[in-house]
Amino acid sequence: MAREELTRLTGSGTCGEDDCPNVYRTASGSIVVQGDVSDAFTPPQGEGLVEIPESVLREAVRALGW
């Protein structure tokens, strides 16, 4: 899936187009999160962990109207 196919829910663009923690929504309604890779624990094969600031998650929730 290309980034252009996602709806960006967060980010003012002040830290660059590709290098910020962000939350995106897919056409099917699922959520994609971009953030710093985390090593909090080892996830199951095929999954990954990322960290994002709480403020980014709050911004995404507001954008979705939840």
Secondary structure as GFF3:
##gff-version 3
##sequence-region A 1 66
A	DSSP	three_ten_helix	3	5	.	.	.	ID=ss1
A	DSSP	beta_strand	7	8	.	.	.	ID=ss2
A	DSSP	beta_strand	22	25	.	.	.	ID=ss3
A	DSSP	beta_strand	31	34	.	.	.	ID=ss4
A	DSSP	beta_strand	36	37	.	.	.	ID=ss5
A	DSSP	beta_strand	50	51	.	.	.	ID=ss6
A	DSSP	alpha_helix	54	64	.	.	.	ID=ss7
###
